[in-house]
């Protein structure tokens, strides 16, 4: 079953949440951001090249134009490959674990997997960000030495920064799966 809903991020930008249910205890949440705008890309490129042309006119040094083109291209490639994340995915499987994947605009993907035995809980936490209180979903990991303690907090959907209404939907589904996993772990 697939379900798609529209939400917004903390700045009011559009986000799309796709929820796929493969079984009652295996769900995937895919949060998509808008793709890179051709208008903003063109505006930044033209601005850099016009400034470079102005400096070229003053200095009459062609290295300025070459450097501007080179820096613009390197900056764009770096931004697409390391910064701009188009899609973040959270896959939670009852008996296996939680997988988080970030897909960059260049096509690069970064994946993190957490075994279910290491997961203590999934919670919605709050933080202060740019003079605002924001909410974020995070996974609490058990301390290997003392299982009642938390060893690490792993934030989910770091790039998209969805609002609370979106987080609540993902949180409820995660809690259903975690509750089932805890019930089957104590009563095999």
N, C-alpha and C positions, 0 to 999 in steps of 0.2 A: 504494500500500500504506500502510495506517495502523496504527500500533502505539501503545498507550497503557500507560504504567507508572506506578506510584506510588513516590514518593521522599519524603524529608523535607528541610526546610531546616536551617540551622545551629543553630536553636533547638529542633528536633524537630517543628515544625509540618508538616502534610501538604502535598505538592506533587504535581501530576500532569504528567507529561511525555508529550505527544503527538508522535509522530514520523511525518511524512508524507513518503513518497518519491515524487516526481512522475516521476523518471527516475533512472538510476544516478548522475547528476551534478547533481541538483537535489533538495535535501532541506530540509524545514522542521521546526523544533523549536519546540513551543509549550509553555511552562511556565506552568501555572495555579496561582494561590494561592486559598485559600478566600475566598469572598465575605464582605462585612462582616456580622458577626453582629448580628442584631436585639436579642439579649439585651444585648450590650455597649453598643450604641447607646442602648437604653432606660435602662440603668444610668447612663451618663454624663449623659444629658439630665435624668433625675430628680434626680441629685445636684446638678447646677448649679441646677435650678429650686428644689429644697428649700433650698439655701443662700441663694438669692435671696429666697425667701419668709421665711426666718428673718431676713434683714436688713430686709426690708420690715416685718415685725412689730415689730422694734426701732425703726426709723426712721420708719415710717409714711409712706414716700415711694414712690409708685407708679412712679416712674422706674426704680427698682431692678428691679422685675419686668419692665418693658418692655425694659430693657437686657439682662437675662439671657436673655430670649427671642430678642432680636435677635442677641446674641453667639453663642448656641447655634446658631441657624440659619446665620449666616455661617461659624462654625467648621466646621459639618458640610459645608456646600457647598464650602468651601475644602479640607477634607480629602478629599472625594470627587473633586474636580476636579484637585488638584495633588499629592496624597500617595499615596492608596490605589491601587496598581497591581494589577489583577486578573490580568493575563496579559502575559507577555513572549514575543516570537516572534523566532526567528533563522531567516532564509531564506538559504541559500547556493546559488548557481547558479554552476557551473563557469566558464562563459565570460563571465559578467556581473559578479557581485560578491556582496556580503553585505548583507542588509537586516535591521535590528533595529527591532522595533516594540514599544512599550509601550502597553497599553490600560488606561486608568484606570477607576475604578468609575463615574464620571459618563458614560462613553462616549467621552471624549476620547482620541485616539490621537496618539502621538508616534513618528515614523519617522525613522531614520537609514540612509543608504545609503552603502556604501563600495565603490568600483570594485575589481575583482579585481586590476588592475594596481598598485594602491596597497598591497595586502595582502602583507606579508612572510611572516607565519605566524599560526597560531592556537595558543595555548599555555595550559596551566593554571599559574597563578601562585599564590603563597601570600602572605598578609598577616596582620598581627596586628590583631585586631578584638575589642574588649572583653575583653582579657586572654586571648584564644584565638587559635590559628593557624587561619585559614580558607583555603580554596582558592577561586579564582575563574577563570573562563574569560575570556581576553582576546585581542583581535586586535592584532597588531603591525603598524604601518604603516611602509612604507619612507620613508626620507628622500628628498625629491625631488632634492636636490643629490648626495647619496652613497647610492646604492641598497643598499649593504651595511650601512648604519646604520639604526637605528630612530628614527623621528621622533616617534611617538606610540603610547601603549598605550590601547586602547579596551576597557573592561570590558564583559562581556556578562552578562545576568541580574543586574543590580545590585540590584533590589528583592527578588527571590525568594531570593537567597543559597542556592542548592542545595548539598547536600553533595557530596563528592568522587565518589561512585559515579554520581551523575547527570551530573556534569561529564565523567567519563571516557567515558560513552556518547556525548555530544554531540561531544567532542573527537575520538574515533576516526572518526566519520562525517565531520567536517570535514577531518581529515587525509587520508582517502581521496579526497575531492573535490579538495583542494589538490594532492595528489600527481599526480592525473590532469591537473589544470590545468597544473602545472609541466612534466609530460612532454609535453603537447601544445604548450606554448609553446616548448620547446626543439627539438621535432621536428614541425614542422607538416605 
